[in-house]
Amino acid sequence: MTIFNCKTFIGCLLLSACVGALFFPVTPCRAQTDRPAPSKREDGPKKIHITSQRLISDHANHVAEFVGDVRARQGETQIAADSLKIFFSRKSGESDASPAQSLEKLVATGNVEIKFDNRLAVARQAVYITAQRVLILNGPGARVTSGENTITGETITFYRADGRFTVEGGAEGRVTAIILPDESGLE
């Protein structure tokens, strides 16, 4: 297990190198030719940019954990948390595995805020399972807000593929929904 502290310039350089190695595997160089370089794919996976105070990388167990004032961004999705643990599949060690294929699960813990799809999610813990595109928010007062609409519970499961939610109140709480209807309501 390796620990990096980004309080020094050298530490930041090492952190950058480690993150680059985690998300962007090295590929062999090719001889220069007269052919133009292939254009970047706009529809492919977007880069994930993560900053934190410390990175703990455990290559043997396929885990990387960012600790301390974590900020992560991929496209329009933003995550803020006390820690962010990323679990990679065993494929991540293979030379033909892409970063998107190798990310299995992300677990954000402590003061979690996620901005995605014009929504704001707040929870003690958030688990995102990449293959199923499922986001699970845990903790008392877990909340998702979209405009003036809000749902609150102890466990909120959001199925991003089709936009469905399930909300559980937990042992001591109830589910709360505040809905601002467009034209008609209960009256």
N, C-alpha and C positions, 0 to 999 in steps of 0.2 A: 504494500500500500504506500502511496506517495502523497505527501502533503505539500502544497505550495501556498505561500502567503504572498499576496499581491501588494504588499506595502513597499516593496523595493522595485526599482526599475528592472533588475535581473529577474525577480520573481514574476513580474508582468510579462517579460519576454518568454519565460518558461511556460507560464500559463497559456499564452497565445499559441505556443508551439504544441502544447498538449491538446488544447481544444481543437486546433486544426487537425491534429492526427486522429482525434476521436471522430470528428464529423466529416473530414475530407481525406479519405485514404490516399496514400501515395500511389501513383501509377507510373509505369516505366516511361522514360523520355523517348521521344521519337526523333529521328533525324529530320532536319529541316528540309522541306521540299518547296517547290514553286507553287504548290496548291495552297489556297487560302485556308486558314484555320477554320474548323467548324464553328458555326455560330452557337451561342449559348441558347439552350432551350428555355423558352419562357414558360412552358407548361410543366416543366420538371419540378423536383423538390426545391423549395426555397431554403436559403441559408437560415440557420438558427444562430442568433447572436445572443450570447449569455455573458453577463458580468456578475461578479460576486467578490467577496473578500478572500475566499479560499476555495481551492478545488482539491478534492480527494479522489484520486483515480485508482481503481482496483481492476486492472486488466484481467487478472486471473478469474475474477467473478463477474466480469462484463458489466461493471457498475462505475458510474462517475457521479460524485455528489458535489454540488456547488453550495457553499455555506456562507451566510452573512450577507444581508441586503442584496438578495438575488434579483436580477432583472433579466428576463429572457424575452426575445422577440423573434417571431417568424411571420413575415408578411405583416398583416394587420393584427395578428394575435399577440398579446402582451401578457406576461406573467410577472408578478412581484410576489416574493415570499421570503421567509427566513432561510429556507433551504430547498434545493431542487435536486432530486436524485433521478438519474437517468439509467434505465436498465436496457442493455443491448442484448440481442439474440446471439446465439453461438455463431451465426453467419457473419457477425461483424468482423471476425478474424479472417474470413475468406477474401481473397483478392478481388473477386467479382461482386462482392456485396456493396450495395450503395448505402449511404447514410440513412436514407428513408427506410430501406428494407431492414436495417439492423436495429432501429429504435423499436423496442417492444412496449415500454411503459415509462411514463414520467410521473413522479410523485412529488408534489409541492407541499411543504409543511410549514405552518406558522404564519399567521397574518397573510393568508393567500388572497390575492386579487388577480382575476383573469379578465381581460378585455378581449372579446371575440364576437364576431357576427353581430355587431351593434348591441352587445349585451355586456353586463358587468357581473361577474360571479365573485362572491366573497365567502370564504370558509376557513376552518382551521386546517383542513387538508384537502387536497385535490389529487385525484388519480386519473390519468389519461391513458387509456389502452389504445394504442395506435391502430392496430389491425381492425378492431371493431369500431373505431372512431367514437368511443364512449368516454364521457367525462363524468366522474363520480365526485361529488362534493360532500364532505363529512364535517360534522361538528355542530353543536347547538347554534342556531341562528344562521346556518348556511343559507345563502340567498342568491338569487339570480334576478337581475333587473334589466328590463328592456323598455326604454322610454319611461312611461309612468306606471308600467305594469311590473309587479314584483311577486315572486313566490319565495316562501321561506319554509324551511324544515330542518330536520337533523341530517337527513341523507337525501341528496338530489342527484338523480341520474339523468344525464342528458345524452340522448342518442343523436349525434350530429348528422348522421347519414340521412335521417328522415325528420329531424326536428322534434322528436318526442321527448317528453319529460316524465319521470316518475318522482314523486316526492313523498318521503316518510317523515312523520312527526317525531318518532323516537319514543322512548319510555316515558318521558316527562313532558313532552310537548305535542303541539298540534301543528298541522300544516296551515299556513296562512297564505292567502292569495289576494292581491290587490290588483284589480283589473279595471282599466279605463276603456269602456266600450266606445266604439266609433259612433254609432247612431242610436242603437237600441240597447236596452239593458233589461233589468228585471221589471221595470215599470211598464 
